[in-house]
Amino acid sequence: MTREVEEPDRLWAAIADPTRQHLLDLMLAAGPATATALARDLPITRQGIAKHLAVLERAGLVEASRTGREVRFTVRQDRLDQATRHMAHILAKWDERLATIKRIAETERDRRHRPPAK
């Protein structure tokens, strides 16, 4: 797989999970946090949180920084903004496709309901 394909897939996989979305929300609201601190707000073990954070880190959505034994995770706002732009682009494409489908359906409906030519 090429990097172009892997990166969006990794991003979508990372943000598709509701727990990871919640982790991002918590860190955006409260700032950098450890897996232990985040686990206090969720019904998941610290190890489970650490695995979710690893997925977010591989997708580039969070960054880990170590101070002694403590590892704090921070949301990478630039990457989150990039992900938002990417999703908006995909949404715009789907809106275009749906508009085309609607136009085709309306044209077909009008054609079928047209009175017969005399």
C-alpha positions as CSV (number, residue, x, y, z in Angstrom):
1,M,0.0,0.0,0.0
2,T,1.3,3.5,-0.8
3,R,1.7,6.2,1.9
4,E,-1.1,8.2,0.1
5,V,-3.6,5.4,0.7
6,E,-2.3,4.3,4.2
7,E,-2.5,7.8,5.8
8,P,-6.2,8.4,5.1
9,D,-7.0,4.8,6.1
10,R,-5.1,5.2,9.4
11,L,-6.8,8.5,10.1
12,W,-10.3,7.2,9.4
13,A,-9.6,4.1,11.5
14,A,-8.3,6.2,14.4
15,I,-11.2,8.6,14.5
16,A,-13.9,6.1,13.7
17,D,-13.8,4.6,17.2
18,P,-16.1,6.4,19.8
19,T,-13.6,5.9,22.6
20,R,-10.8,7.6,20.6
21,Q,-13.2,10.4,19.8
22,H,-13.9,10.8,23.5
23,L,-10.2,10.8,24.3
24,L,-9.6,13.6,21.8
25,D,-12.5,15.5,23.3
26,L,-11.1,15.1,26.8
27,M,-7.6,16.3,25.7
28,L,-9.0,19.2,23.7
29,A,-11.0,20.3,26.8
30,A,-8.4,19.7,29.5
31,G,-5.1,19.8,27.7
32,P,-2.3,17.2,27.8
33,A,-3.0,14.1,29.9
34,T,-1.5,10.8,30.9
35,A,-3.2,7.5,30.1
36,T,-3.9,7.1,33.8
37,A,-5.6,10.5,34.1
38,L,-7.7,9.7,31.0
39,A,-8.7,6.3,32.3
40,R,-10.3,8.0,35.3
41,D,-12.9,9.5,33.0
42,L,-13.7,6.3,31.1
43,P,-14.8,2.7,32.0
44,I,-11.6,1.4,30.4
45,T,-8.3,0.3,32.0
46,R,-5.2,2.4,31.7
47,Q,-3.7,-0.3,29.4
48,G,-6.8,0.0,27.1
49,I,-6.5,3.7,27.0
50,A,-2.8,3.4,26.2
51,K,-3.7,1.2,23.2
52,H,-6.2,3.7,22.0
53,L,-3.6,6.5,22.4
54,A,-1.1,4.5,20.4
55,V,-3.6,4.3,17.5
56,L,-4.2,8.1,17.7
57,E,-0.4,8.6,17.8
58,R,0.2,6.5,14.7
59,A,-2.4,8.5,12.9
60,G,-0.6,11.7,14.0
61,L,-3.5,13.0,16.0
62,V,-1.7,13.0,19.3
63,E,1.9,13.5,20.4
64,A,3.5,11.8,23.3
65,S,6.1,13.6,25.5
66,R,8.0,11.9,28.3
67,T,9.0,13.7,31.5
68,G,10.7,11.1,33.8
69,R,8.3,8.2,34.1
70,E,5.3,10.1,33.0
71,V,4.1,10.2,29.4
72,R,1.7,13.0,28.5
73,F,-0.4,13.0,25.4
74,T,-1.3,16.2,23.5
75,V,-3.7,16.6,20.6
76,R,-1.9,17.8,17.5
77,Q,-4.2,20.6,16.4
78,D,-2.5,20.9,13.0
79,R,-3.2,17.3,12.2
80,L,-6.8,17.5,13.6
81,D,-7.4,20.6,11.4
82,Q,-5.9,18.6,8.4
83,A,-8.3,15.7,9.2
84,T,-11.2,18.2,9.4
85,R,-10.3,19.6,6.0
86,H,-10.0,16.1,4.5
87,M,-13.4,15.2,5.8
88,A,-14.9,18.4,4.5
89,H,-13.5,17.6,1.1
90,I,-15.0,14.1,1.1
91,L,-18.3,15.5,2.3
92,A,-18.3,18.0,-0.6
93,K,-17.7,15.2,-3.1
94,W,-20.6,13.2,-1.6
95,D,-22.8,16.3,-1.8
96,E,-21.9,16.7,-5.5
97,R,-22.7,13.0,-6.1
98,L,-26.0,13.2,-4.3
99,A,-27.0,16.4,-6.2
100,T,-26.2,14.5,-9.5
101,I,-28.3,11.5,-8.4
102,K,-31.1,13.9,-7.4
103,R,-30.9,15.7,-10.7
104,I,-31.0,12.4,-12.7
105,A,-34.0,11.1,-10.6
106,E,-35.9,14.3,-11.1
107,T,-35.3,14.3,-14.8
108,E,-36.4,10.7,-15.1
109,R,-39.5,11.5,-12.9
110,D,-40.4,14.4,-15.1
111,R,-39.9,12.4,-18.3
112,R,-42.2,9.6,-17.0
113,H,-44.9,12.0,-15.9
114,R,-44.9,14.1,-19.1
115,P,-48.2,13.9,-21.0
116,P,-47.9,12.0,-24.2
117,A,-47.1,14.0,-27.3
118,K,-50.1,14.6,-29.6
